[in-house]
């Protein structure tokens, strides 16, 4: 299972050819792809046209969607944030801390293009789904 962040889904649905969106196009045919509930919200809330929203929702509906947060994971997310903060790294978005913490705990690789995930890879064991 590979979790795909909204940063990649947004590029994918906008037709932007990036290393990450091109990899998503490939793994949609070859791998099991999932997302978190927050990722689903972040991805779908940005569509301006109803037609584009309906197309994206139809593509995403069959994918497994995980609940990313509960009391234990909330505390683990705080620990991860504070651990990075002690290293002088501030993560800009709480959602990214939650997503990264979920992937670390569940040992799911994350496909992302948002640089806020890099410290989780470098310091906390998050696995990037993008091949080197």
Secondary structure, DSSP 4 states (H G I P E B T S, - for coil): -EEE-HHHHHHHHHT---HHHHHHHHHHHHS-EEEEHHHHHHHHTT--SHHHHHHHHHHHHTSEEE----HHHHHHHHHHHHHHHHTT---S-HHHHHHHHHHHHHT-EEE---GGGHHHHHHH-PPB-S--
